Amino acid sequence: MTTETYKAIMQKLETLETTAKKSHLAGLTKESSILLNTQDIADLMGLSYQHTYREIVSHPDFPKPVSLTDRRKKQESRRWIAGDVIKYIHSRKQ
């Protein structure tokens, strides 16, 4: 396999992954209970990760995160309930 062929395949896979992720996020409603990470919220709002992290999820009016702990890595991560995020987005559009 040539380098060009490999790059073309990888680009198509990335496109498929992006499309699948967008369609998954597009189906979210105010009742959705899945957990979103910061990148999901950025994708949902069409913003950069950095802006979402600094300006959106840290804003006092933004829904409170759910803290998850990976005991193996001794690392904590934050997730947000999708329905709460959707409600927040809709409240900002009014």
Sequence and secondary structure as in RCSB ss.txt:
>XXXX:A:sequence
MTTETYKAIMQKLETLETTAKKSHLAGLTKESSILLNTQDIADLMGLSYQHTYREIVSHPDFPKPVSLTDRRKKQ
ESRRWIAGDVIKYIHSRKQ
>XXXX:A:secstr
  HHHHHHHHHHHHHHHHHHHHHHHHT  TT   EE HHHHHHHHT  HHHIIIIITTSTTS   EEEEETTTTE
EEEEEEHHHHHHHHHHHH 
